[in-house]
Amino acid sequence: MNTKKLSGVQIGILILGAATGLIHLVLLSLLMGKLDVLFTLNGLGYLAFLAAYFLPLPIVKDQPRLVKWAFILFTLVTIIAWVFMGEKSLPAAALGYITKLIEIGLIACLWVDRH
């Protein structure tokens, strides 16, 4: 069995990516009391990018740089979409601001990771 030890930055990517994915996929739907298609798709997108980034999936295993930059771009698009469409008045938007901080941290970790 081939086990590769994750760096601190990669652990950060896992934690931050899972956090924002689960916030979009589960927490926002619970808070809104309904399933929102865009939040659900966004959350699934984060989890899919985590899988593509860390698992040896045949379709992407030979393209780690492409996955890395696509993950960064996906996260940037999420932030930009929130800027134009998201709730920004406190206290209702507190989770949005927290999520954007998580996503900025995720981009920073992806940027410095040598994956």
DSSP file (Angstrom, degrees, kcal/mol; ACC not computed):
  #  RESIDUE AA STRUCTURE BP1 BP2  ACC     N-H-->O    O-->H-N    N-H-->O    O-->H-N    TCO  KAPPA ALPHA  PHI   PSI    X-CA   Y-CA   Z-CA
    1    1 A M              0   0    0      0, 0.0     2,-0.8     0, 0.0     0, 0.0   0.000 360.0 360.0 360.0 130.6    0.0    0.0    0.0
    2    2 A N        +     0   0    0      2,-0.0     2,-0.5     0, 0.0     0, 0.0  -0.828 360.0 179.7 -96.6 109.8    1.4    3.4   -1.0
    3    3 A T        -     0   0    0     -2,-0.8     2,-0.5     2,-0.0     0, 0.0  -0.949   9.6-162.6-115.4 127.6    0.7    6.0    1.6
    4    4 A K        -     0   0    0     -2,-0.5     2,-0.3     0, 0.0    -2,-0.0  -0.912  20.3-126.1-109.4 130.1    1.8    9.6    1.2
    5    5 A K        -     0   0    0     -2,-0.5     2,-0.2     1,-0.1    -2,-0.0  -0.574  25.3-128.3 -76.6 133.6    2.0   11.9    4.1
    6    6 A L        -     0   0    0     -2,-0.3     2,-0.1     1,-0.1    -1,-0.1  -0.571  18.0-127.2 -81.7 143.2    0.1   15.1    3.7
    7    7 A S     >  -     0   0    0     -2,-0.2     4,-2.1     1,-0.1     5,-0.2  -0.319  28.9-103.7 -77.9 169.5    1.8   18.4    4.3
    8    8 A G  H  > S+     0   0    0      1,-0.2     4,-2.1     2,-0.2     5,-0.1   0.875 123.8  52.7 -61.3 -38.2    0.4   21.0    6.7
    9    9 A V  H  > S+     0   0    0      2,-0.2     4,-2.2     1,-0.2    -1,-0.2   0.906 108.7  49.7 -64.7 -41.8   -0.8   23.1    3.7
   10   10 A Q  H  > S+     0   0    0      2,-0.2     4,-2.3     1,-0.2    -2,-0.2   0.867 108.6  51.9 -67.4 -35.8   -2.5   20.0    2.2
   11   11 A I  H  X S+     0   0    0     -4,-2.1     4,-2.6     2,-0.2    -1,-0.2   0.902 109.0  52.1 -63.8 -39.7   -4.3   19.3    5.5
   12   12 A G  H  X S+     0   0    0     -4,-2.1     4,-3.1     2,-0.2     5,-0.3   0.909 107.7  51.2 -60.7 -42.5   -5.4   23.0    5.4
   13   13 A I  H  X S+     0   0    0     -4,-2.2     4,-2.6     1,-0.2     5,-0.3   0.921 111.3  48.3 -60.7 -44.2   -6.8   22.4    1.9
   14   14 A L  H  X S+     0   0    0     -4,-2.3     4,-2.3     2,-0.2     5,-0.2   0.938 116.0  42.5 -61.2 -47.5   -8.7   19.4    3.1
   15   15 A I  H  X S+     0   0    0     -4,-2.6     4,-2.4     2,-0.2    -2,-0.2   0.947 119.4  41.7 -67.2 -48.9  -10.1   21.2    6.1
   16   16 A L  H  X S+     0   0    0     -4,-3.1     4,-2.4     2,-0.2     5,-0.3   0.899 116.9  48.1 -67.9 -40.7  -11.0   24.5    4.4
   17   17 A G  H  X S+     0   0    0     -4,-2.6     4,-2.2    -5,-0.3    -1,-0.2   0.918 114.5  45.6 -65.6 -43.2  -12.3   22.8    1.2
   18   18 A A  H  X S+     0   0    0     -4,-2.3     4,-2.8    -5,-0.3     5,-0.2   0.896 112.2  53.2 -66.0 -39.2  -14.5   20.4    3.3
   19   19 A A  H  X S+     0   0    0     -4,-2.4     4,-2.4    -5,-0.2    -2,-0.2   0.955 113.4  40.0 -62.1 -51.0  -15.7   23.2    5.5
   20   20 A T  H  X S+     0   0    0     -4,-2.4     4,-2.2     2,-0.2     5,-0.2   0.878 115.8  52.9 -68.9 -35.0  -16.9   25.4    2.6
   21   21 A G  H  X S+     0   0    0     -4,-2.2     4,-2.6    -5,-0.3    -2,-0.2   0.936 113.0  42.9 -62.2 -46.0  -18.3   22.5    0.7
   22   22 A L  H  X>S+     0   0    0     -4,-2.8     4,-2.9     2,-0.2     5,-1.6   0.849 110.5  56.1 -71.4 -33.8  -20.3   21.3    3.7
   23   23 A I  I  <>S+     0   0    0     -4,-2.4     5,-2.5    -5,-0.2     6,-0.3   0.951 115.2  38.6 -60.2 -47.6  -21.4   24.9    4.5
   24   24 A H  I  <5S+     0   0    0     -4,-2.2    -2,-0.2     3,-0.2     5,-0.2   0.890 122.4  42.6 -69.3 -39.3  -22.8   25.2    1.0
   25   25 A L  I  <5S+     0   0    0     -4,-2.6    -2,-0.2    -5,-0.2    -3,-0.2   0.891 134.6   2.9 -77.6 -40.6  -24.2   21.7    0.8
   26   26 A V  I  X5S+     0   0    0     -4,-2.9     4,-2.3    -5,-0.2    -3,-0.2   0.829 122.6  51.1-114.6 -57.8  -25.7   21.2    4.2
   27   27 A L  I  ><S+     0   0    0     -5,-1.6     4,-2.6     1,-0.2     5,-0.2   0.883 110.2  48.2 -61.8 -44.5  -25.7   24.2    6.6
   28   28 A L  H  ><S+     0   0    0     -5,-2.5     4,-2.3    -6,-0.2     6,-0.3   0.888 111.9  50.7 -65.0 -37.8  -27.1   26.8    4.2
   29   29 A S  H  >>S+     0   0    0     -6,-0.3     4,-1.3    -5,-0.2     5,-1.0   0.902 111.8  48.2 -65.2 -39.8  -30.0   24.5    3.2
   30   30 A L  H  <5S+     0   0    0     -4,-2.3    -2,-0.2     2,-0.2    -1,-0.2   0.918 112.8  47.7 -65.5 -43.0  -30.7   23.8    6.9
   31   31 A L  H  <5S+     0   0    0     -4,-2.6    -2,-0.2     1,-0.2    -1,-0.2   0.865 115.6  44.4 -66.7 -35.5  -30.7   27.5    7.7
   32   32 A M  H  <5S-     0   0    0     -4,-2.3    -1,-0.2     2,-0.2    -2,-0.2   0.665 104.6-130.4 -82.7 -16.3  -32.9   28.4    4.7
   33   33 A G  T  <5S+     0   0    0     -4,-1.3     2,-0.3     1,-0.2    -3,-0.2   0.615  78.7  68.9  77.4  11.4  -35.3   25.5    5.5
   34   34 A K  S   <S-     0   0    0     -5,-1.0     2,-0.6    -6,-0.3    -2,-0.2  -0.982  89.8 -97.2-154.0 161.0  -35.1   24.4    1.9
   35   35 A L        -     0   0    0     -2,-0.3     2,-0.5    -3,-0.1   -10,-0.1  -0.741  35.5-156.5 -84.2 119.9  -32.7   22.8   -0.6
   36   36 A D     >  -     0   0    0     -2,-0.6     4,-2.5     1,-0.1     5,-0.2  -0.870   8.0-148.6-100.2 125.6  -31.2   25.5   -2.8
   37   37 A V  H  > S+     0   0    0     -2,-0.5     4,-2.8     1,-0.2     5,-0.2   0.910  95.0  47.9 -61.5 -46.1  -29.9   24.2   -6.1
   38   38 A L  H  > S+     0   0    0      1,-0.2     4,-2.4     2,-0.2    -1,-0.2   0.919 114.4  45.5 -65.2 -43.2  -27.0   26.7   -6.5
   39   39 A F  H  > S+     0   0    0      2,-0.2     4,-2.7     1,-0.2    -1,-0.2   0.908 114.1  50.2 -64.9 -40.5  -25.7   26.1   -3.0
   40   40 A T  H  X S+     0   0    0     -4,-2.5     4,-2.5     2,-0.2    -2,-0.2   0.938 112.6  45.5 -63.6 -47.2  -26.1   22.3   -3.4
   41   41 A L  H  X S+     0   0    0     -4,-2.8     4,-2.2     2,-0.2    -1,-0.2   0.887 112.9  51.6 -63.6 -38.4  -24.2   22.3   -6.7
   42   42 A N  H  X S+     0   0    0     -4,-2.4     4,-2.1    -5,-0.2    -2,-0.2   0.935 110.5  48.0 -63.9 -45.8  -21.5   24.6   -5.2
   43   43 A G  H  X S+     0   0    0     -4,-2.7     4,-2.0     1,-0.2    -2,-0.2   0.909 112.3  48.5 -61.2 -42.8  -21.0   22.3   -2.2
   44   44 A L  H  X S+     0   0    0     -4,-2.5     4,-2.5     1,-0.2    -1,-0.2   0.860 108.2  56.4 -64.9 -34.8  -20.8   19.2   -4.5
   45   45 A G  H  X S+     0   0    0     -4,-2.2     4,-2.5     2,-0.2    -2,-0.2   0.917 106.3  48.9 -62.3 -43.8  -18.3   21.1   -6.6
   46   46 A Y  H  X S+     0   0    0     -4,-2.1     4,-2.2     1,-0.2    -2,-0.2   0.923 112.9  47.2 -61.8 -43.9  -16.0   21.7   -3.6
   47   47 A L  H  X S+     0   0    0     -4,-2.0     4,-2.1     1,-0.2    -2,-0.2   0.879 111.7  51.0 -67.3 -36.7  -16.2   18.1   -2.6
   48   48 A A  H  X S+     0   0    0     -4,-2.5     4,-2.7     2,-0.2    -1,-0.2   0.904 109.8  49.8 -65.8 -41.3  -15.5   17.0   -6.2
   49   49 A F  H  X S+     0   0    0     -4,-2.5     4,-2.2     2,-0.2    -2,-0.2   0.885 108.8  52.5 -66.2 -37.1  -12.5   19.2   -6.5
   50   50 A L  H  X S+     0   0    0     -4,-2.2     4,-2.2     2,-0.2     5,-0.3   0.934 111.1  47.4 -60.9 -44.3  -11.2   17.8   -3.2
   51   51 A A  H  X S+     0   0    0     -4,-2.1     4,-2.6     1,-0.2     6,-0.3   0.928 113.6  47.3 -62.0 -44.9  -11.5   14.3   -4.6
   52   52 A A  H  < S+     0   0    0     -4,-2.7    -1,-0.2     1,-0.2    -2,-0.2   0.840 113.8  49.0 -65.1 -32.7   -9.8   15.3   -7.8
   53   53 A Y  H  < S+     0   0    0     -4,-2.2    -1,-0.2    -5,-0.2    -2,-0.2   0.871 125.9  22.3 -75.6 -38.0   -7.0   17.1   -5.9
   54   54 A F  H  < S+     0   0    0     -4,-2.2    -2,-0.2    -5,-0.2    -3,-0.2   0.719 107.3  73.8-107.8 -24.2   -6.2   14.3   -3.5
   55   55 A L  S  < S-     0   0    0     -4,-2.6     2,-2.3    -5,-0.3     0, 0.0  -0.674  81.5-118.8 -96.4 148.3   -7.4   11.0   -5.0
   56   56 A P        +     0   0    0      0, 0.0    -4,-0.1     0, 0.0     5,-0.1  -0.360  46.0 173.5 -80.3  62.3   -5.7    9.2   -7.8
   57   57 A L    >>  -     0   0    0     -2,-2.3     4,-2.1    -6,-0.3     3,-1.3  -0.548  34.7-132.3 -72.5 131.0   -8.7    9.4  -10.1
   58   58 A P  T 34 S+     0   0    0      0, 0.0     4,-0.4     0, 0.0    -1,-0.1   0.830 101.4  57.3 -55.4 -35.9   -7.9    8.1  -13.6
   59   59 A I  T 34 S+     0   0    0      1,-0.2    -2,-0.0     2,-0.1    -7,-0.0   0.763 125.1  16.9 -71.0 -24.0   -9.4   11.1  -15.4
   60   60 A V  T X4 S+     0   0    0     -3,-1.3     3,-2.2     2,-0.1     7,-0.2   0.443  90.7 101.7-127.0  -1.7   -7.3   13.7  -13.6
   61   61 A K  T 3< S+     0   0    0     -4,-2.1    -2,-0.1     1,-0.3    -1,-0.1   0.775  88.0  48.0 -62.3 -25.3   -4.3   12.0  -12.0
   62   62 A D  T 3  S+     0   0    0     -4,-0.4    -1,-0.3     1,-0.2     3,-0.1   0.369 107.6  59.1 -93.6   5.6   -2.0   13.1  -14.8
   63   63 A Q    <>  +     0   0    0     -3,-2.2     4,-2.1     1,-0.1    -1,-0.2  -0.355  54.4 146.3-128.0  53.0   -3.2   16.7  -14.6
   64   64 A P  H  > S+     0   0    0      0, 0.0     4,-2.4     0, 0.0     5,-0.1   0.862  75.9  51.3 -63.1 -35.3   -2.5   18.0  -11.1
   65   65 A R  H  > S+     0   0    0      2,-0.2     4,-2.5     1,-0.2     5,-0.2   0.902 109.3  50.6 -67.8 -39.2   -1.7   21.6  -12.2
   66   66 A L  H  > S+     0   0    0      2,-0.2     4,-2.3     1,-0.2    -1,-0.2   0.916 111.9  47.3 -62.6 -43.8   -4.9   21.7  -14.2
   67   67 A V  H  X S+     0   0    0     -4,-2.1     4,-2.5    -7,-0.2    -2,-0.2   0.925 111.5  51.8 -63.4 -44.1   -6.9   20.5  -11.2
   68   68 A K  H  X S+     0   0    0     -4,-2.4     4,-2.2     1,-0.2    -2,-0.2   0.936 113.9  41.9 -58.5 -49.1   -5.2   23.0   -8.9
   69   69 A W  H  X S+     0   0    0     -4,-2.5     4,-2.5     1,-0.2    -1,-0.2   0.846 113.9  51.8 -71.8 -32.9   -5.9   26.0  -11.1
   70   70 A A  H  X S+     0   0    0     -4,-2.3     4,-2.7    -5,-0.2    -1,-0.2   0.888 109.5  50.9 -67.0 -37.9   -9.4   24.9  -11.8
   71   71 A F  H  X S+     0   0    0     -4,-2.5     4,-2.1     2,-0.2    -2,-0.2   0.918 111.6  47.3 -64.3 -44.6  -10.0   24.6   -8.0
   72   72 A I  H  X S+     0   0    0     -4,-2.2     4,-2.5     2,-0.2    -2,-0.2   0.934 113.5  48.0 -61.5 -46.5   -8.6   28.1   -7.5
   73   73 A L  H  X S+     0   0    0     -4,-2.5     4,-2.7     2,-0.2    -2,-0.2   0.908 109.8  52.2 -61.6 -43.6  -10.8   29.4  -10.3
   74   74 A F  H  X S+     0   0    0     -4,-2.7     4,-1.9     1,-0.2    -1,-0.2   0.914 111.4  47.3 -57.7 -44.4  -13.9   27.7   -9.0
   75   75 A T  H  X S+     0   0    0     -4,-2.1     4,-2.1     2,-0.2    -2,-0.2   0.896 111.3  50.6 -67.0 -40.5  -13.3   29.2   -5.6
   76   76 A L  H  X S+     0   0    0     -4,-2.5     4,-2.7     2,-0.2    -2,-0.2   0.909 109.4  51.0 -62.7 -42.2  -12.8   32.7   -7.1
   77   77 A V  H  X S+     0   0    0     -4,-2.7     4,-2.7     1,-0.2    -1,-0.2   0.888 108.2  53.0 -63.0 -38.5  -16.0   32.4   -9.0
   78   78 A T  H  X S+     0   0    0     -4,-1.9     4,-1.9    -5,-0.2    -1,-0.2   0.921 111.0  46.2 -61.5 -44.3  -17.8   31.5   -5.8
   79   79 A I  H  X S+     0   0    0     -4,-2.1     4,-2.0     2,-0.2    -2,-0.2   0.929 113.7  48.1 -64.7 -45.5  -16.5   34.6   -4.1
   80   80 A I  H  X S+     0   0    0     -4,-2.7     4,-1.7     1,-0.2    -2,-0.2   0.896 109.4  53.3 -64.0 -39.9  -17.3   36.8   -7.0
   81   81 A A  H  X S+     0   0    0     -4,-2.7     4,-2.7     1,-0.2     5,-0.4   0.897 108.6  50.2 -61.3 -39.8  -20.8   35.4   -7.3
   82   82 A W  H  X S+     0   0    0     -4,-1.9     4,-2.4     3,-0.2    -1,-0.2   0.891 105.4  57.1 -65.7 -38.3  -21.4   36.1   -3.6
   83   83 A V  H  < S+     0   0    0     -4,-2.0    -1,-0.2     1,-0.2    -2,-0.2   0.905 118.7  31.9 -58.1 -41.4  -20.2   39.7   -4.1
   84   84 A F  H  < S+     0   0    0     -4,-1.7    -2,-0.2    -5,-0.1    -1,-0.2   0.779 137.0  20.0 -88.2 -28.2  -22.9   40.2   -6.7
   85   85 A M  H  < S+     0   0    0     -4,-2.7    -3,-0.2    -5,-0.2    -2,-0.2   0.600  97.0 101.3-118.9 -15.5  -25.7   38.0   -5.4
   86   86 A G  S  < S-     0   0    0     -4,-2.4     2,-0.3    -5,-0.4     7,-0.1  -0.299  74.8-103.6 -82.9 158.9  -25.1   37.3   -1.7
   87   87 A E        +     0   0    0      1,-0.1    -1,-0.1     5,-0.1     9,-0.1  -0.607  38.0 174.0 -73.2 131.3  -26.7   38.8    1.4
   88   88 A K        +     0   0    0     -2,-0.3     2,-0.5     2,-0.1    -1,-0.1   0.452  40.2 103.5-123.0  -2.7  -24.3   41.3    3.0
   89   89 A S  S  > S-     0   0    0      1,-0.0     4,-1.6     2,-0.0     3,-0.3  -0.702  74.8 -91.9 -87.7 130.7  -26.2   42.9    5.8
   90   90 A L  T  4 S+     0   0    0     -2,-0.5    -2,-0.1     1,-0.3    -1,-0.0  -0.493  98.5  20.8 -77.5 150.9  -25.3   41.6    9.3
   91   91 A P  T >4 S+     0   0    0      0, 0.0     3,-1.6     0, 0.0     4,-0.3  -0.998 124.4  52.2 -87.1  -6.6  -26.3   39.5   11.2
   92   92 A A  T 34 S+     0   0    0     -3,-0.3     3,-0.4     1,-0.3    -2,-0.2   0.830 112.7  47.1 -58.9 -32.8  -27.9   37.5    8.3
   93   93 A A  T 3X S+     0   0    0     -4,-1.6     4,-2.3     1,-0.2     3,-0.3   0.346  77.6 105.1 -94.2   6.7  -24.7   37.5    6.3
   94   94 A A  H <> S+     0   0    0     -3,-1.6     4,-2.3     1,-0.3    -1,-0.2   0.898  82.2  49.3 -55.8 -43.4  -22.3   36.5    9.0
   95   95 A L  H  > S+     0   0    0     -3,-0.4     4,-2.6    -4,-0.3    -1,-0.3   0.866 108.6  54.6 -65.2 -34.8  -22.0   33.0    7.7
   96   96 A G  H  > S+     0   0    0     -3,-0.3     4,-2.2    -4,-0.2    -2,-0.2   0.925 109.4  46.3 -62.7 -45.2  -21.4   34.4    4.2
   97   97 A Y  H  X S+     0   0    0     -4,-2.3     4,-1.9     2,-0.2    -2,-0.2   0.907 113.4  49.3 -64.8 -41.1  -18.5   36.5    5.5
   98   98 A I  H  X S+     0   0    0     -4,-2.3     4,-2.2    -5,-0.2    -2,-0.2   0.921 110.9  50.3 -62.4 -43.6  -17.0   33.6    7.4
   99   99 A T  H  X S+     0   0    0     -4,-2.6     4,-2.5     1,-0.2    -2,-0.2   0.887 107.8  52.7 -63.5 -39.0  -17.3   31.3    4.3
  100  100 A K  H  X S+     0   0    0     -4,-2.2     4,-2.4     2,-0.2    -1,-0.2   0.888 108.2  51.1 -65.4 -37.3  -15.5   33.9    2.2
  101  101 A L  H  X S+     0   0    0     -4,-1.9     4,-2.2     2,-0.2    -2,-0.2   0.911 110.2  49.6 -63.4 -41.6  -12.7   34.0    4.7
  102  102 A I  H  X S+     0   0    0     -4,-2.2     4,-2.2     1,-0.2    -2,-0.2   0.919 111.5  49.1 -60.9 -43.7  -12.5   30.2    4.5
  103  103 A E  H  X S+     0   0    0     -4,-2.5     4,-2.5     2,-0.2    -2,-0.2   0.867 109.0  51.5 -67.5 -36.6  -12.4   30.4    0.7
  104  104 A I  H  X S+     0   0    0     -4,-2.4     4,-2.3     2,-0.2    -1,-0.2   0.912 110.9  49.2 -64.5 -41.5   -9.7   33.0    0.7
  105  105 A G  H  X S+     0   0    0     -4,-2.2     4,-2.4     2,-0.2    -2,-0.2   0.884 109.5  52.6 -62.1 -38.8   -7.7   30.7    3.0
  106  106 A L  H  X S+     0   0    0     -4,-2.2     4,-2.7     2,-0.2     5,-0.2   0.923 108.7  49.0 -63.3 -45.3   -8.3   27.8    0.7
  107  107 A I  H  X S+     0   0    0     -4,-2.5     4,-2.6     1,-0.2    -2,-0.2   0.918 110.9  51.1 -60.2 -43.2   -7.1   29.8   -2.3
  108  108 A A  H  X S+     0   0    0     -4,-2.3     4,-1.9     2,-0.2    -2,-0.2   0.918 111.8  46.7 -61.4 -43.7   -3.9   30.8   -0.3
  109  109 A C  H  X S+     0   0    0     -4,-2.4     4,-1.5     1,-0.2    -2,-0.2   0.919 113.3  48.2 -65.4 -43.3   -3.3   27.1    0.6
  110  110 A L  H  < S+     0   0    0     -4,-2.7    -2,-0.2     1,-0.2    -1,-0.2   0.907 109.3  55.1 -61.4 -41.2   -3.8   26.0   -3.0
  111  111 A W  H  < S+     0   0    0     -4,-2.6    -1,-0.2     1,-0.2    -2,-0.2   0.904 114.7  37.2 -59.6 -44.3   -1.5   28.7   -4.3
  112  112 A V  H  < S+     0   0    0     -4,-1.9    -1,-0.2    -5,-0.2    -2,-0.2   0.631  91.7 107.0 -87.6 -13.4    1.4   27.7   -2.1
  113  113 A D     <  -     0   0    0     -4,-1.5    -3,-0.0    -5,-0.2    -4,-0.0  -0.425  59.3-151.6 -69.5 138.2    0.9   23.9   -2.3
  114  114 A R              0   0    0      1,-0.2    -1,-0.1    -2,-0.1    -4,-0.1  -0.045 360.0 360.0 -97.5  30.8    3.5   22.1   -4.5
  115  115 A H              0   0    0     -5,-0.2    -1,-0.2   -51,-0.1   -47,-0.1   0.460 360.0 360.0 -63.9 360.0    1.0   19.4   -5.3
